[in-house]
Amino acid sequence: MRLLAFRRPTLGRLTFIVLFSLYISLVLNIAYYRQAFALLPVDSLHNALVFLSMPLVAFAVINILVTLASFVRLDRLLISLFILLCASAQYFIMSFGIIIDRSMVTNILDTTAAESFALMSPSMIATMLITGVAAVALAWWVKVKKPVSAWREAARKGLSILASIAVIILIALMFYKDYASLFRNNKELVKSLSPSNSIAASYSWYSHNRLSNLPLVKIGEDAQQQARMQQGPRKNLTILIVGETSREANFSLGGYPRETNPRLSQDNVVWFPKTASCGTATAVSVPCMFSNMPRKNYDDQLAAHQEGLLDIIQRAGIQVLWNENDGGCKGACDRVPSQDMNALKLPGQCINGECYDEVLFHGLSEYIDGLQKDGVIVLHTIGSHGPTYYNRYPPAFRKFTPTCDTNQIQSCTQEQLTNTYDNSILYVDYIVDKAIKLLQSKQDKFTTSLVYLSDHGESLGENGVYLHGLPWSIAPDEQKHIPMVMWLSDDYQKRYGVSDTCLKKRAGEQNYSQDNLFSTLLGIMGVSTKEYQAADDILAPCTGVGK
């Protein structure tokens, strides 16, 4: 029996453009309409008409752009690009509550292969295949009729563009005040409208980074270590641990009912319960905390070609080492010795391109033994990085059960998700305690100290928001409130006159942030420079030097 051939459907050029413009503006912007519906009280006929006008405006704009592209036969290509951008943006907006802006583009570009793989899930693949890839395949499969008259088709395209412009003007005349009020009071709403959100964010990223290769701006060229730091039988050694995605709310040091810090609670550390991050993503917070700029004046473009905290410390004659386990230092360690611990691929510690944070201690004791002068060691951890929280700790730390052993965290119960995240915090507790124990073992040769603070916090489904990276202005406290811990050996306190009582009292009363790290670490290491600000040094009010 002869099978009938399955013929490709044939459409006129304008019909083809209209159908796919409708698909992009309606189906691939459901996330935007859901948010707009929640923000615009549709409690009257007028407001209902305002809401219903939104898809018309979106369609008109897409139709204009694609029709213009059709004059040079680029309509299929533009439709394909729009579909892929919109489908991917909508998936992440609806699944994790993210916002597409410049910082999100930075996060995407800075994401490692292992982190990208961790975001892939059956639901993501299925969604992208159905709403993205299949739609693009259809756009290229459908045949478009050749026009009988090129001039007649050009005229019809022109009329289509004029009609779309007329729709936009008419809606603007009728509802301009409503649109202006809605977007003025909800500035982030427009960042959910695709594909304009992805295009605007990409252009903003480009504009912000095109000058990043300017000549290096040096700071703290007057840096030198104070004589008091060199007077004594021992050298000075500080370990700075930069955490990842750990939020203050889940640390039992701060009153969280679960015991997530059993080791640190025995280490006589100073806990800072009121500490804020500079940003809500690693790409912002890490370069910011190592810069001499406070959050309110932080310029990431300047930071990209300006020296930072570690450059100044190194210039003062102190030996610096950065051990990396979280996809890069974001420029903070570009001019100091550093090593990527992932590259070691140590058996039992590294799996599928990611390592447990204990890998940061590989060879560290021997390195310390070989130090000939004062040292600062930075350990950049992968901490509690999601969505694969279950991969952040060895099986021995699976204390809280049941757990969420999948990257589709939105499919887990709140109990499972919290349990898994808390297990990662339990492992953070172990890592910080291990660093303290290492410093204690070296106290015959070094006066030791340690600082731990996370780069940003994390949302665990509160109000439908997951992960991190929301703009600071609207980010929840869970993404901005971070844990910070300081440990000073008895030798350090006695040698430099630090009052532990004073420090703990002020820690509970004062508000601190990552802005304090710059001058505090300079103060701990006794580095004098005009860049140092005593008001930002946490130790200064509690030492004889500060007084």
N, C-alpha and C positions, 0 to 999 in steps of 0.2 A: 504494500500500500504506500502510495506516495505521500510524504508529509508536506503539509502546506507551509510555505516559507513565511516566517514572521516578519512582516514588513515594518520598517521604521516609520513612526508617525511623522507627518509633515505639517509644519505650521508656517504661517506668515511671519515675517520678521517682527512686526509690532505685537502680534499675539504672543509670540515667543518671549519677547521682552516683558510684556505685561504680566504673563503668568509667573515668570521667575521673580519679577519685582514684587509681586504679591506674596510669593513664598518667603522671600527674604524679609519683607517688611512685617508680615503677619506671623508666620510660623516660627521664624528664628528670632523673634523679639518678644516671645511670651514672657520671658523673665522681666523685661522692661515694663510691659503692660501690667503685670502683677504688682510690681512696686508702685507704679503710677496709680493704680486702682486703690491701693492701701493708703496712699498719701493724699489723694484727691477725694474728698467726701462726696460720693455720687448719691447725694440725697435730694437732688432736684433735677428737673428737666434740663436746666442750663448746664449743670455740672456733668450730666450724662452726655450732653452734646459735646462738651469740651473733651471728655474722655474718648468718645467715638471719633472725634476729629484727629486724634493722635495717629491712628493707623493710616489715615488719609494723607497726612503730612509725610509720614515715613515712606509710604508708597510713592508719593509724588517726587520726593527727592531721589529715591532709588531709580525711578523711571527716567528722570532727567539725566542722571549720570550714565545709566546703561545705554539710553538712546543716543546720547552724544558719542559714547564709545563705539556704537554701531556704525557711525559714519566712516570709521577707519577699520571696521571689522574686528574690533576688540571686545565686542559685547559678551561673547562666550567666556573669554578669559576673565573679564571683570566680574561677571556673574559667578564664576567658579571661585575667584578670590573672595568675594563677598560671602558666599555660602560657607566656605571653610572658616573664615574669620568669625562669622556669626554663630555657627554651630559650636565651635570650640568655646567661644566666650559665653554662650548661653549655658553650656554644660557646667562650667565652673562657677558661674554666678548662681545657678539654681542649686548646685550640689553643695557648695561651700560658702556661699554668701559673699564672694569676693567682689572687688570693684576694679574695673580695668582702667588703670591710669599709668602715669610714667613710672612710678615705683614698682608697679606690677610687671611692666616690661623689663625693668632692671632685674627683678627677681627671676624672670624667665631666662634672661640671657646669662645670669650668674648661676643658674641651677646646674648641678652636675648630672651626668648621665644616670647615676644611681638614684638621685632624687627624682629625676624625670620618670624613671621606670617605676618608682614607688607610687607615683600618681596614677599609673595605668591600672585600670580595673575592667572587669567584664562589662560593667554598665557604661563606662566611658567609651570603650571600644565599640559596643553595640550602638550607643547614641551617635558617635561620630560616623559610623558606617551607614546608619539609616538616614540621619538628618544632614550629613555632610557629603561623604563619599558617593553615596547612591544618588543624591540630588545632582552632584557635579557630573557623574556618569550619564545621568539622564539628559543634562544640558548639552552634552557633547554627542549623545546618541540621536536625539531628535533632529530631523532634517528641517532646514529652513528654506522656504521657497525662494527661488530667484525672482527678483522683481521684473515685471514686464517692462516697466519704464523706470529708469533710475531717478529721473526728475520727479515723477509722481511719488515714488517712495520717499524721496527726500522731503517733499512737501508734507506727506503724511507724518513723517517723523517730526518735522517742525511744528505741525499742529499738535502732536502729542506732547511735545515739550512745552508749548504755549499753554495748553490745557492744564498741565501739571503746575506750571507757574501760577496760573489763575487760581487754582485750588489753594495753593499756599497763601497767596495774597488775600483771598476771601476769608480763609480761616484766621489769618493774622488780624484782619479788620474786625472780625467778630469776637475773637477770644484772646487778643494780645495780652490784656491785663491778667487774665487767668493763667496763661502760660508764664508770664513774667513773675507773677506771685509764686506759682508752683516751683519754678526753677530757682528763684531767688531764695526761697526758704528751704529748698532741698537741693543744694548745689551738686550733690553726688548722684542725683537721679539720672542726669544726662550721660553719666559714665556707664549706665547699663543699656544704653541704646546702641545697637549694632547696625552696621560696622563702624559708625562714626567714633565709637569709644576706642576701638583698636587703632584706627587710623590716627586719631588725635593723640593718643598715648604714645604711639610710635614716633610721631613727629616731635612731640614734646621731649621724648628721650633723645632723639637725634640732636635737637636744638641745644639741649642741655649738655650733651657730651662731645659735641664737635670741637670744642676748645680744650678738651681734657689733655691734649698732648702739648700744651704750652710749656715753656721752660719751668723747671722746678723752682718753686718759691721756698727759700730757706727761712726757718724761724729758729729762735733760740741759739743763735750763733755765739752768744756769750756764755753758754752753758758750761758749768764746771762743778765738780763735786766738792761739797764743803769739807773743810779739814777735819771737823768732828767725826765724820763718817770713816776717816782713815786712821783715827786714833783709837787703838784698841788691839787686843790680841787676835781678833777674828775679822774676817771679811764679812760683807753683807750680802744676803741672798733673798730675793723675793720671787715668789711664784704668783703670777696672775692667771687665773682661770677664767676664760671667757665662755660662758654657758650659751646654750642654744635652745630657744623656745621653752624655757622654764619659767613658769609664772609664779608669782609670790603667793597666790592664794592656796597653793597645794603644798606648801612647806610647813611641816609641823613646828618648825622653829618660830613661825609666826602665829601659831594657835590653831592650825588646821587639825581637826580631831584625829585624823589618822597619823600613825607614827611613820612619817616618810623620811625623817632625819634622825634615826636612832644613833648614828655615829657622831654626827656633828653636835648633837645635844650633849655629848660627853667631852667635847673638845675645847670648851671654854671660848667659843667664838663670839664675836660681836655681831648681832643680827640687826639689820637695818630694815624695819618693816615698811617704811614710807619712801620707797625708791622708784623712780620713773625712768623709763627708757627714752632714748633720743628718737627712735623710730619704731615701727612695727614690723620691720624686716631686717635681715642681716645686712643687706647691701646698703642700708641707711645707718643702722645703729653702730656697726663696727667701725667704719671710718669716722663717724661722728664722735664716738667716745674716745678715740685716739687723737682727735684734732683739738686745737686750741679754741674752737668755736663752740659756744653754748647752743643748745637746741634751737632757741628762738632766732638766732642769727646764723644758723648753720647753712653753709653754701656748699652743696656736694660737688659742684663744678670746680670751685676753688680747692676743696679738699683733695680732688683727684690729681692735682699737680702741686701740692704743698706738703712740706714735711710735717711730721706729727710727733706724738709723744715718744715713740721709740727712737726716732732720729736724734732727739735732744738727749735722751738718756745715753745713747751710744756715743754721742759727741762728748759727753762729760767723762768718758773713759770707762764706762760700765759695759760689761759684756752682755749682749742680748741674744736670746735664742727664741724662735717661734716654732712650736710644734703644732702641725695642722692636722685636724681630723674632721673638717667641716666644709670642704669645697672651696677654700681660699680665704685669704685675710682681707680681701676687698681693698687692697692698697696699703693697709696699715703696716705691713711688714716688708714692703718692697725693697727697702735698702738695708735690711738687717739679716743676719743668718737665719734661715728657716729650712724646715724639712717637712715634706708631705708624708705623714705616717701611713696613709693608705697605700702608697707606692711600695711599701715593704711587703704587703700581702702575707702577713704572719699567719701561719696555720692556727686555727682555733680562735683567732681574734678578728679576722677579716673574712667576710662572706659576700660574694656578688658585688664587689666594689665598695663596700662599706665596712667599717671596723667598729668594734666596741671601743669606748673611750679609754680603756685600760692600755690600749696600744700606745697612747701618748707617753707612757712611762718607759717604753722600750729604750734601753741604753741611757736613761736619764740619770741614774745614780752614778754611773761611770763618768758621764759628762760633768756632773757637779764635782766629783772628786778631782777632775782635771782643771777646774777653774783656777786661774792664777790671780784674779781680781774680783771685785764685786760683780754680781750677776743679777739679771732679771730674765726669768723664763716665762713665756706665755704659752699656755696650753689652750688651744682653741678646740673645744669639744663639739661633738654632734648632739650631745645632750638628749633632749626630748623631741627631736625633729620629727614632724609628722609627714604624711598621715600614718606611716608604718611605725607607730610607737612600739609595737611588739618586737621590733628588730633592734631596739635601742638598749636592751639589757640581756645578759645571759640568762639561761633557764633558772639559775639559782636565785634570781631576784624576782621570780614570778610569785610574789607573796599574795597579792590581791587578785582574787578570781571571782567569777569568770572573766576572761579577757577578750578583747576585740582583736583577733588575729587576722585582720584583713586591712587593705588600704581603702576599702569602702566604708569609712568610719561612720557615715551618715546612716548606714544600715544596721549599726550596732545599737544596743540599748545604752542609755546613759550610764548605767552601772558598769557595763563592760568597757565602755570608753574611758570612764574615770579610773577604773581599776588598772587598765593598761598604762594610762598616763602616769598614775601614781607609782607604778612599778618602775617607770623610767626615772622618776624623781628619787626613788629609793636608790637607784644606781648612781645618780648624780651625787647623792649623799656619800656613797662609797668612794667615788672618784675624788671628791674634795677632801675627804678624810684621809685617803691614801696619800694625797699630796702633803697634807699636814704631817703625817707619820714619816714621810720621806724627809721633810725638813727637820723634824725632830731627831732623826738619825744622823744628821749632819751638823748638829749644834756644837760639836767640839771644834769645828773649823769656821762655822758661819753663824752670824746673828741673823735669825730668820723671821720671815713674815709672809703672809699670804692674803690675797684678795680674790674673792669670787663674785662675779655678777653676770647675769644672763644678758643676752643681747636684746631680747624682747620677750613678751609673753605669748599666750596661746588661747584661742577660743575653742571650747569643747562642746559646741552645739548650743550654747546659750543664745536664745532668741534666733535660732536657726543659723548661727554663724559658726564656721569651723576654721581651723588653722589660724593664719595671721596675715598681715599685710594691708589691712584697711587704712585709709588715710587717717593721720593723727587726729584730725578734727572730729571724726565720727567714730573712731576706733573705741571699742569697749575697754573698760579698765583691765580686763583679763589680758589684753594684748599689750598694755602699757605699764602695768605694775610688775616689777621684776624683783627677784630675790638678790640681796647683796649680803655678803658675809666677809668679815675681816678676822684674821687670826694673827696675833703678835706674840712671839715667844716671850717668855719671862725675861730672857736676856735682852731682847729688843726694848721691852718696856723699861727695864732698869737702866740700860745703857743710854737711852735717849729721853728718859724722863716722861714717859707716856703714862697717864693715869687711866687705868682700865675702868675704874668707876665712872670717871668723867665721860669716857668714850661711850660706855653703855647707856648712860643717862641721856646723852645727846642723841644717840642713835634712836632712842624711843621717842624723842620729842621733836626732832628736826625732820624736815622734808629734804631728801637727797635725790640725786639723779645721776645719770651717766656723765653729766657735766662735771661732776666732782672728781672723776677718775684722773683726769689730766694732772691737776695740781696735787692731788693726794699721792699719786705714785711718785711724782717728783719730790714731794715732801718725804715720803718713806725712804727714798734713796738719797736724800740730802743733796739734790741738784739745785743749784742756784742759777736763775735766769730771769730776765725781765718778763718772760712768758708765764712764770709762776704767779698764781693769785692766791694769797694766803686765805682769803675769804672762802675759796672753794676747797681748800685742803681740810679734809675731815679730821685729821690728827692735830692740826695747828692749835685749836683752842684747848687741847688737853695735854700739851707738852710745855716744858719750860721754854723751848724755842719759840713756840707760838705766842707765849706771853711776852 
